[in-house]
Amino acid sequence: MTDEHVFIFSPEQLNYRFHEEHPFNQKRLSITNDLLFHLGALRPEDITPAREATIEELLLVHDEEYIQAVLNASEGQVRSSYRTAFGIGTDDTPAFPGMHQAAAWLVGGTLEAVDQVFAKGKKHALNLGGGLHHGFRGRASGFCIYNDSSIAIEYMRRKYGARVLYVDTDAHHGDGVQWAFYNDPDVCTLSIHESGRFLFPGTGNANERGHGDGYGTSFNIPLEAFTEDDSFIHVYKEAMREIVASFKPDVILTQNGADSHYYDPLTHLCGTLKLYHEIPRIAHELAHEYCEGRWIAVGGGGYDIWRVVPRAWSMVWLEMSGQRHLQKKGIPKQWLEKWQTESPVTLPEGWFDRTDMYPHIPRQKEIQKKNLRTLKQSLKVIESSSENSKA
């Protein structure tokens, strides 16, 4: 390994925990880290600690009144109005003791990743504890209290004057980040997600393109339910290459939700681990081609914490650290033996999934055509601006 990349983690990131039955389970961080340790891809000395974001840093994006409500809820002072006013105390985002500190540590991890790249000269940085893309300026939403990516983007803009491309491949639309920078010409957001016709949050249509000075810097490609690897990867490759070439960012920030997989219990896409091999590979390639290698990655969704998330997120680090060859070893037996006793499902023994893991999708060609049409519609604004500049 070289010293061009950094892995951010602190045990405090595991405290982001709503309750036992909640689908958002940060134990996935421990399981993923352990897989990388057993594989020999990560050592204790490779880890840079996260930190707790300050109130001033949270205020880069979030309202003071909202942060105070989170602080109050952290100490058990949950008013009945918090549910409607701030999204705190809902089924999706219930209050829990110490929630402010736990969420601030996730934000601080992403800010540490930013500083490692811009101040310490690292090429790449990974904070799997981040990726909480549904948090709004004054409201919690979809398991997300503070929006670490939005805060990190504003932090990069103010501290380092960076032009940022944010790429979100979570199955759920990256709404919180999109709306935070919808008017900003120096922040480009790309979200490739399952169509909002079937899935929370219901936004992310191809015609959401930005507003005012930010028009043409918001891209959404809502995929049809039951989209498979090849269609998803084709859309991702085409969109990434066109958008990066057009926008010319200083840094790429990728949100790596692992919930587009067939096994994920909350979504309706048919991805396999092939998808999670290709997504970071292409981001890595384009970061070196356009951004002098500057690539920051965070985690995100992913609710099959046993069979999917550890392999998918490990692939981000293996790509980032130049250790993809370690996949030839297979999944370490010691890791399988350690976690199989806890896992309610049989753990996979290989890095990639069987080709027959789910039944044939009868509408496969129709789905592919619809996704291609959506891709073309989303990228139309680039073609238009290119034609205008020629004229």
C-alpha positions in Angstrom: 0.0 0.0 0.0 1.0 3.6 -0.5 0.3 6.5 1.8 -1.9 8.3 -0.7 -5.2 7.1 0.9 -6.7 7.1 4.4 -9.3 5.1 6.2 -11.3 7.1 8.7 -12.9 5.3 11.7 -13.5 5.7 15.4 -15.6 3.5 17.8 -17.8 6.5 18.6 -19.3 6.1 15.1 -20.9 2.9 16.3 -23.1 4.9 18.8 -25.4 6.1 16.0 -28.1 3.5 17.0 -31.8 4.1 17.1 -33.0 0.8 18.6 -32.7 -2.9 18.3 -35.3 -3.4 15.6 -34.4 -0.4 13.5 -33.0 -1.2 10.0 -30.2 1.3 10.2 -27.6 -0.8 12.1 -24.1 0.6 12.4 -22.8 -2.8 13.4 -22.2 -3.1 9.7 -19.1 -0.9 10.2 -17.6 -3.4 12.7 -18.4 -6.3 10.4 -16.9 -4.6 7.3 -13.7 -3.4 9.2 -13.3 -7.0 10.5 -13.5 -8.4 7.0 -10.8 -6.0 5.8 -8.6 -6.9 8.8 -8.9 -10.7 8.2 -8.2 -10.1 4.5 -5.0 -8.3 5.3 -6.2 -5.1 3.6 -6.5 -3.0 6.7 -4.2 -2.7 9.8 -4.8 -0.7 12.9 -2.0 1.7 11.9 -3.8 2.4 8.6 -6.8 4.0 10.5 -7.1 7.7 11.1 -9.5 8.6 13.9 -12.7 10.5 13.2 -13.6 13.5 15.3 -16.7 15.1 16.6 -17.9 18.0 14.4 -18.3 21.3 16.2 -21.6 23.2 16.4 -20.0 25.8 14.2 -19.4 23.2 11.5 -22.9 21.8 11.8 -24.2 25.4 11.3 -22.6 25.4 7.9 -25.7 23.7 6.7 -28.2 23.1 9.6 -30.3 25.7 11.4 -29.4 26.7 14.9 -33.0 26.0 16.1 -32.8 22.4 14.7 -29.4 21.7 16.2 -30.8 22.8 19.6 -33.7 20.4 19.2 -31.3 17.6 18.5 -29.3 18.5 21.6 -32.5 18.6 23.7 -33.6 15.2 22.3 -30.2 13.7 23.1 -30.9 14.5 26.7 -34.4 13.1 26.7 -36.2 16.4 26.3 -38.3 15.4 23.3 -41.3 17.7 22.8 -44.4 16.5 21.0 -43.8 19.3 18.4 -40.4 17.9 17.4 -42.0 15.2 15.2 -43.7 17.6 12.9 -41.3 20.6 13.3 -38.0 18.8 13.0 -38.6 15.2 12.0 -37.3 13.9 15.3 -39.3 11.2 17.1 -40.7 9.6 13.9 -40.7 5.9 13.2 -37.8 6.5 10.7 -35.8 8.8 12.9 -36.6 8.2 16.5 -34.8 10.1 19.3 -32.2 8.2 21.3 -29.8 9.3 24.1 -26.7 10.9 22.9 -28.0 11.3 19.3 -26.3 14.7 18.8 -22.9 13.4 19.7 -23.3 10.2 17.7 -24.4 12.1 14.6 -21.7 14.7 15.0 -19.0 12.0 15.0 -20.3 10.8 11.6 -20.1 14.3 10.3 -16.6 14.8 11.9 -15.4 11.6 10.1 -16.3 13.1 6.7 -14.7 16.5 7.6 -11.6 14.6 8.7 -11.6 12.9 5.3 -11.8 16.3 3.6 -8.9 17.7 5.6 -6.8 14.6 4.9 -7.2 15.3 1.1 -6.9 19.1 1.0 -4.6 19.8 3.9 -2.6 16.6 4.4 -2.1 15.8 0.7 -3.8 12.5 0.5 -5.3 11.5 -2.8 -8.2 9.5 -1.4 -10.1 9.2 1.9 -12.9 6.9 3.0 -15.4 7.4 5.9 -17.8 4.6 5.8 -19.7 6.0 8.8 -20.9 8.9 6.6 -23.3 9.2 3.8 -26.4 10.4 5.6 -27.9 12.1 2.6 -31.5 12.7 3.7 -30.8 15.2 6.4 -32.2 18.7 5.7 -31.3 22.1 6.9 -33.9 22.1 9.6 -35.2 18.5 9.6 -34.2 14.9 10.2 -35.4 12.5 7.6 -34.9 8.9 6.5 -32.6 7.7 9.3 -30.5 10.8 8.9 -30.0 13.5 11.6 -27.1 15.6 10.3 -26.2 15.5 6.7 -22.4 14.9 6.7 -22.0 15.2 2.9 -23.8 18.5 2.7 -21.7 19.9 5.6 -18.5 18.5 4.0 -19.3 20.1 0.6 -19.9 23.5 2.2 -16.8 23.1 4.3 -14.8 22.3 1.1 -16.2 25.3 -0.7 -15.5 27.8 2.1 -12.2 26.5 3.4 -10.6 25.3 0.2 -12.5 27.0 -2.5 -13.3 23.7 -4.1 -15.6 22.9 -7.0 -17.4 19.7 -5.9 -19.0 16.9 -7.7 -21.2 14.8 -5.4 -22.2 11.3 -6.8 -24.8 9.3 -5.0 -25.5 5.6 -6.0 -27.7 4.8 -3.0 -31.0 3.2 -4.1 -32.8 6.2 -2.4 -32.6 9.6 -3.9 -29.9 11.9 -2.4 -32.5 14.6 -1.7 -30.9 16.4 1.2 -27.7 17.1 -0.6 -29.4 18.0 -3.8 -31.7 20.6 -2.2 -28.8 22.1 -0.2 -27.0 23.1 -3.3 -29.8 23.4 -5.9 -28.9 27.0 -6.6 -25.2 26.6 -6.4 -23.2 26.6 -9.7 -20.0 25.3 -8.0 -21.6 22.1 -6.6 -22.8 19.5 -9.0 -25.0 16.6 -7.7 -25.6 13.3 -9.5 -28.0 10.8 -8.0 -28.7 7.4 -9.6 -31.4 5.7 -7.6 -34.6 3.6 -7.8 -37.6 5.6 -9.1 -39.5 7.6 -6.5 -42.7 6.0 -7.8 -42.0 3.1 -5.6 -39.5 4.2 -3.0 -38.8 6.9 -0.3 -38.3 9.8 -0.6 -40.3 10.0 -3.9 -38.1 12.7 -5.4 -35.2 12.7 -7.9 -37.0 13.0 -11.2 -34.9 13.6 -14.4 -36.3 17.1 -14.7 -34.9 18.2 -11.3 -31.9 20.1 -12.9 -31.1 22.9 -10.4 -32.4 26.4 -10.1 -31.1 29.9 -10.9 -27.4 30.0 -11.2 -27.4 26.3 -10.3 -29.5 25.3 -13.3 -27.8 22.4 -15.1 -25.8 21.2 -12.1 -28.3 18.8 -10.6 -28.6 15.4 -12.4 -31.0 12.6 -11.5 -31.4 9.2 -13.1 -34.3 7.4 -11.5 -34.0 3.7 -12.5 -36.9 1.3 -13.0 -37.6 -1.2 -10.3 -35.9 -4.6 -10.9 -33.0 -2.9 -12.8 -30.0 -5.2 -13.0 -26.3 -4.7 -13.0 -25.6 -4.1 -16.7 -28.2 -1.4 -17.1 -27.2 0.3 -13.8 -23.5 0.2 -14.7 -24.1 1.5 -18.3 -26.1 4.4 -17.0 -23.5 5.2 -14.3 -20.5 5.0 -16.7 -22.2 7.3 -19.3 -23.5 9.8 -16.8 -20.2 10.0 -14.9 -18.0 10.5 -17.9 -20.2 13.2 -19.5 -20.9 15.1 -16.2 -17.2 15.1 -15.0 -16.0 16.2 -18.4 -18.6 19.0 -18.5 -18.4 20.2 -14.9 -14.7 19.8 -14.3 -14.7 19.3 -10.5 -11.7 19.8 -8.2 -12.8 16.8 -6.1 -15.3 13.9 -6.4 -17.3 12.9 -3.3 -19.1 9.6 -3.7 -21.9 8.3 -1.5 -21.7 4.5 -1.6 -25.1 3.2 -0.4 -25.2 -0.6 -0.7 -29.0 -1.0 -0.9 -29.3 -1.4 -4.7 -28.5 -5.1 -4.2 -31.1 -7.8 -4.8 -30.9 -8.9 -1.1 -31.6 -5.5 0.3 -34.9 -5.7 2.3 -36.0 -2.1 1.7 -35.6 -1.6 -2.1 -36.6 -3.3 -5.4 -33.4 -3.3 -7.5 -31.5 -6.4 -8.7 -27.9 -5.4 -8.3 -25.2 -7.9 -7.4 -21.6 -7.4 -6.1 -20.5 -6.8 -9.7 -22.2 -3.4 -9.3 -20.1 -2.5 -6.2 -17.0 -3.5 -7.9 -17.6 -1.2 -10.9 -18.9 1.9 -9.1 -15.7 2.7 -7.2 -13.5 1.7 -10.0 -14.9 4.2 -12.4 -15.0 7.0 -9.7 -11.3 6.3 -9.0 -10.4 6.4 -12.7 -12.2 9.7 -13.3 -10.7 11.3 -10.1 -7.2 10.7 -11.4 -8.2 11.9 -14.9 -9.9 15.1 -13.9 -9.2 15.9 -10.2 -5.5 15.1 -9.6 -6.8 12.0 -7.8 -8.9 13.8 -5.2 -11.6 11.3 -4.3 -13.5 11.3 -1.0 -16.0 8.4 -0.3 -18.6 7.8 2.3 -21.0 5.0 3.1 -24.8 5.4 3.1 -27.7 3.0 3.0 -27.4 -0.8 3.1 -29.7 -2.9 5.2 -28.5 -6.5 4.5 -25.6 -6.0 6.9 -24.4 -9.6 6.7 -24.3 -10.7 3.0 -24.1 -7.4 1.2 -22.7 -4.4 3.1 -19.3 -5.9 4.2 -18.4 -7.0 0.7 -19.7 -3.9 -1.1 -18.0 -1.5 1.3 -14.8 -3.5 1.4 -14.6 -3.1 -2.4 -14.5 0.7 -2.1 -11.4 0.4 0.1 -9.8 -2.3 -2.0 -10.2 -0.1 -5.0 -9.1 3.1 -3.2 -6.0 1.5 -1.7 -4.9 -0.5 -4.8 -5.6 -3.9 -3.2 -8.2 -5.4 -5.5 -5.9 -8.4 -6.0 -6.7 -9.5 -2.5 -10.2 -10.6 -3.7 -8.4 -13.6 -5.3 -8.0 -15.0 -1.7 -11.8 -15.3 -1.4 -13.7 -14.4 1.8 -11.4 -15.3 4.8 -12.5 -18.4 6.6 -11.8 -16.9 10.0 -14.2 -14.0 9.3 -16.9 -16.5 8.1 -16.5 -18.6 11.2 -16.5 -15.6 13.5 -19.7 -13.9 12.2 -21.8 -16.9 11.0 -22.8 -17.7 14.5 -24.5 -14.3 14.7 -25.8 -14.0 11.2 -29.4 -15.0 10.6 -28.5 -15.8 7.0 -25.8 -17.9 5.4 -22.7 -15.8 4.7 -21.3 -15.8 1.1 -18.0 -17.4 0.7 -17.0 -15.5 -2.5 -16.7 -11.8 -3.4 -19.1 -12.0 -6.2 -22.6 -13.4 -6.3 -23.9 -16.4 -8.3 -25.5 -15.5 -11.6 -28.6 -17.5 -10.7 -29.2 -15.7 -7.3 -32.6 -14.5 -8.4 -35.2 -15.5 -11.0 -35.1 -14.1 -14.6 -36.7 -10.7 -14.9 -39.2 -11.0 -17.8 -39.2 -7.2 -18.5 -35.5 -6.9 -18.7 -35.2 -5.4 -22.2 -38.1 -3.0 -21.5 -36.4 -1.9 -18.2 -33.1 -1.3 -20.0 -34.8 0.8 -22.7 -36.6 3.0 -20.1 -33.4 3.5 -18.2 -31.6 4.6 -21.4 -34.4 7.1 -22.1 -34.1 8.5 -18.6 -30.3 8.8 -19.0 -30.7 10.7 -22.2 -33.4 13.0 -20.7 -31.2 13.7 -17.7 -28.1 14.6 -19.7 -30.0 16.7 -22.2 -29.0 19.9 -20.3 -25.3 19.1 -21.1 -26.0 18.8 -24.8 -28.1 22.0 -24.8 -25.3 24.0 -23.1 -22.7 22.6 -25.4 -24.8 23.6 -28.5 -25.3 27.1 -27.0 -21.6 27.6 -26.4 -20.9 26.6 -30.1 -23.5 29.0 -31.3 
